Amino acid sequence: MQGMRKVAVVGSGQIVSKEAYRESFMAELVRNAVHAALDDTGLTIDDIDTLVGCGCDMIDGRSISSVFSLEACGGFMKEETKVEGDGTQAVYYAAMRIMSGAFDTALVTSYSKTSESEPHYYTGLMSEPFYMTPMGLDYLSVSALQADVYMRKYGITREQAALVAVKNLKNALNNPYAQRKKDMSVDDVLGSKMLATPLTEFDLCPSSDGAAAIILAAEGTAEMIADSPAWITGLGCCGDIYYPGQRDLTELASARKAARQAYEAAGIKKPLKDIDVAEITDVCSYHELMLYEALGFCGDGEGGKLVESGKTEMGGQLPVNPSGGCLASNPWLVTGINRVAEAAMQVSGKAGKHQVEGARTALAHGADGMGLQTNVVVILASPA
């Protein structure tokens, strides 16, 4: 991103993802995540210039949902705005606000209490209302259709997809914030409850309650806040056709274009070689295989072979989702912020038990919409 103001992630805060936070209000979750991020940086809310919130009125069941989270973010008398989409879109927006020169620091927050709503109905409302909604299309059914056509086109097996779940849920054992963490086998994944062919319970992400916050800062400020800022060297964003039936569900064209934008800005020529660790949004296990291809880690149809090779395992050539990814925790809308936070911690050497040794360049990916319709790619790097 030559000629543009440099921006870095200088700190983050997550709370443990759970199936339900029955004892806590949404504002409490937000407040805890914000305080964790501020504690991580040693800043106070007075040091923050602008706030970017990420929430969804439909999930909350009320309009202008940011009204109820703003005070918990510390937004009193501060410039603020809201994104209603995946958390990576909020990070993208906040980074651009700093690049513009209007602000030096930004706090990005998101929260999820899907235990008080129903993702089936929420995602069903994303579909076209006259023809698709009555058919019952939602994130599960579209993901299953997508997995099926992908398998048929490239000869991908259920066993190859199950390896993704085995890998990620095992990685999650070392992530203190993960909801679902298990040491399991391929047979365990294949033998779990069938939700929508070919997706079983462990092929699909859970629905989680959670919250997260990250703090971004401009060059000149970031170095004073963090010893090892995670510099954003590349950004890419692209949305695909709204109707799932009018796009090739096997190609993830918008993820491919978003990656191309981010790679060009960051100077990445060979993703498998140039990237040390990746945190990607895998709504289902098949999505991770498809994203291997769209992000350029392997050729088209080779995602299954790549996971079989062990190259995306911890200790492999390019570890993918060392945190466990979405299959381990999926607080809706928070997921993208978690991906950026985890990638930033990796290049800053702060990822704890799931730290990838020697990680200096990381990729964070987020997606929104039916069948990963809209994609954001963020490249982060350690200080030179």
N, C-alpha and C positions, 0 to 999 in steps of 0.2 A: 504494500500500500504506500508506494513512494509519493512524497509530497504531501502526505496527510499527517495530521497530528497523531503521534503514537499513543496507544491506550493499553493498559495492563489490568489484569485481575490482581488485586492486592490482598484480598481476603474473602472468606466465605463462611457461611454457617448453615448447617443442616440440623433438622431434628430427626429422630428415629421414625421411620415409616411404619405405620401400623395398619391393620385392617380397619380399626376404628379407634378414635380418641373420644370415647363416650364422656369422659370427665372434663373435657376442655372445649372451650369455645374457639371458633376460628381465630379470633383476635389474639388469643393466647399463643396459638401455634406460630402466628406471624411474629409476635413480639419475641418469642424465644429464639426464632431463627435470626431475627435482626440483631438481637443482643449477642448471639454467638458470632455473627460476622463482625460486629463492632469490637468484641473482645479479641477476635483473631487479629485485628489490625491495630488495636490500641486507640482507635478513634472514638469520638463521641458523635452523636447525631448532628451536633453543630458543625462538624467538619464536612458534612454531606451537602452538596449543592443542589442536587435534583434527585427525585425518586421516580422509578419506573416500576409500576406494579403489574402483575399478571394475574388475571382472574376471569371468571366466566359467570355472567349473570344467570344463564340457564342452569348451571350446576348449583349455584347458590339459591336459585328460586326467588330472586329479587333483582330489581334494576339498579344500575349504577353501583355495583358491588364494591367498588373501590372506596365508597363512602364509609363502609364498615371496616375496611382494613387500613385506611390511611393513617388514622390516629395510632394504631398499633405499630405502624412503620416509623413513627416519629415524624410524620409529615406536616405537623402544624406549622402554618405560615411558610411552607417551603414550596418551591415549584415542583409540580408532580404531573404525571401522565400515566395512562394505563394501556396495556396491550391485552386483547382478548384472543389468546392463541397460545401456542407452545412457549415455554420459558426461554428457549433460545431466540425467539423473535424479540422478546423483551431485552435480552442481552444485546442483540444486534442493534436495536433502537437506541439503547443507552450508550453503546459505543459510538454510534453516529453523533449523538448529542455532544459527546466530549470531543470527537474529531472536529466538529464544527467550530470549536473554540468558545461555545456558549457557557460551558461548565468545565470544572476541573475534576470533580468527583461525582459519582453516581451510585446510588443504592438500588439494586434490582431485587425485587421480592416476588414470591408466589406462594400460594397455599392451596391445599386440597382437603375437602371433607366429603369425599364421595360416599362415605358411610351414611350420609344424610340425603343422598340422591341416588340415582340409578344410571350408570354409564350406558346401559342398553338403550334407554329412552333418550338420553342426552345425545349420544352419537347417532341415534336413529333420526333425530331432528336435523342432522347435517345433510341428509339425503334430500333429493328433489321431492317436494311434498305431494304431488298428484299421482306419480307413478311408482316411485321408489320407496317412499315411506310406507305405503300400504303393503309392500312386499316384505317388510320387516328387515330391511337392510340396516346394519349397524356395524360397529368396528369389528365384532366377532365374525359376522357372516361375510363381510367383505374381505377380511384377512384370510378366512378359510377359502374363499373363491380364489384369492390371489395365490395362496399356497398351492392350491390344486393345479392351476394353469401353469405355474412355475415348475412344479414337479413334472407335469406332462411334457412341457416344452424341452426341458433339459435332462430328464431322467434322474432328477433329484430323488433321494429316498427318504422315507420317514426316519430311518436310523441316522442319516446325516444331520437332519434337523434336530433330532433328539440330542445329538452331541453338543449342540449349542446350549441347550438347557442344562445338560450335565455340567458343562464348563462354567457357565455363568452362576448357577446356584452353588457350585463348589467355591468359586471365587468369593461369593457373598459371605461365606463363613468368616472371612477376614475383614468384613465391612461392618462396623458397629451401627451404621444407620440402616442396614438392609432389613426388610420385612421377612422375606422368604429365603432361607438359606438351608441347603441340604447337600449331603454327600450321597449321590444317587447314581444309578446306572441307566443305560439306554433303555433297558427293559422296564425300569420303573417309570420312565417318561411315557413309553409306548403303552404301558398298562394302566396309566392313570385315566380318569374319567374322560370319555370322549365328549367334547363340547360342540364341535361342528367339524365334520370330516374335512381335512385330516388332523385338526387341532385338538390335542388333549389338554387336560388341566395344566400340565407343566410346560406345554408348548406356548401357552398364552400368558401374558403379563397379569398379575393380580391388580385389583383396585385398592389403592392405599390412601390413608390420610397422612398428610405431612406438610412441611413447609421448608423453604430454603431462601437464602439471601446471599448475594455476592456484591462486592464493592469494586468498582472500576475507578481508575485514576489516570490522569494524563501524564505524559512524560514530564519530568521535573517535579511532579508531586508524588508519583508512584514510588520513586526511589527513596523518598523520605519516609514513606509509610512501611514498605516491605523490604526485607533484605534481599529477597529473590522474587521480584514481580514476575507474573506469567504474562508475557507480552502477546497481544493479539496481532499476529502477522498476516492473517488472511481471513476474509469473511465472504460468504456466498449465500445467496437466498434465491429460491425459485419455487414457483407454484405451478402445478400441472392442471389439466382439464378437470373441471368440477365433477362431471359425470364419470363414475368408474368404468362404465361400459364403453366409453368413447376414448379410452387410453389403453395402451398395452400395459396391463398390470404386472407383467413379468420384468419390465425394464427399469422402473423407477427413474424415468427420464429427468424429473426435476431434481432428484438427489445428485444425479450425474452432473447436471449443469451447475448446481450450487457448489459441488466439489471442485469443478473446473475453475470457477471464479475464485474460490479460496486458494486453490493451489497456485494459480497464476500470480496472485498477490503475494503469496508466501514463498514463491520460487521453488515449489515442490515439483519435481519432474517424475520421480518414481515413488509413488506413495508407499508401497510395501517396504521399500528401502529407506526412504527419507523420514517416515513417521515412526516414532518409537512406541506409541501407545494410543489407543482409540477408545473413546466412550461414545457409543452409538445407541440410538433409540430402536429397540427391537420389541415392537408390540407383540410379535410372536416370533418363535424360533426361526421360521423361514425368512423373516425380514432380515435377520442378521446375515444369512447367506446371500440374500439379494443385495444387501448393502455392501458386502465385500466386493461385489462386482461393480455396483454403481459408483463406489468410492475409489475404484481402480486398484484394489488390492489383488485382484485376479481377473481373468478374462470372463466373458459372459458364459454362464452355465458351469463355472468352475468353483462356485462357492462351497459346494458339498465337499469337493476334493481338498479345498483349502482348510476347512475345519478338521477333516480327517488327518491332514498332514501334521497337525499340532502346532502350526505356526502362529495361531491366534490364542494359544494357551498362555498362561503365566509362564515365563521362561522361554516362550517361543520368539520368533522373529518379530512379530507385531502383536503383542497382547491386546485383545479386544474385550472391553468391559471387565477390567479387573475388579471393579466395584460390584459386579453382578448384573449391572444394567437394569433395564426395565423388567426383565423376567424375575428379578429379585425384589424390586420395589417400583411401584408405578403410581405415585401421587399425581393425578392428572394436572397438567399445566406446570407443575413443579419439576417434572421429569427433565425438561430441557435445561433448567438452571442447575439441577444436580449433575448433568453430563458436563456442563462447563466447569462447575466447581471441582468435580473429580479430575478433569483433565488439567485444570490449573494446579491442583494439589500435586499431581504427578510431576509436572515440570518444575515445580517449586520444591520438590523433595519432601512434601508434607502428607503423603498418602498413607502413612502408617504401615500396617501389616500387609496391605495390598499395593505397596509401592513397587513400581517397575524399576529395577536397577538401571541407572544411567539414562533415564527418560529426560530428553531435552526438547523434543518436539511432540506435541499431542494434538489429536483431532477430537473435537466434540461435535456431535451431530444431534439435531432435534428434528422432529416431524410433527405435522398436524394434519387433520383431515382424514377422510376415508382412504385406506390403503396407502398411507404415507404420501398424501397428495402434495403437501407443501414441505419443503426441506430447508434447513439452515445448517451450514457447515462453518465451524470456527476453528482456526489453527492457532495454537498457543505455543510459545517457545520460551525457554529459559533465557536469562540475560546472556549476552555474548561473552 
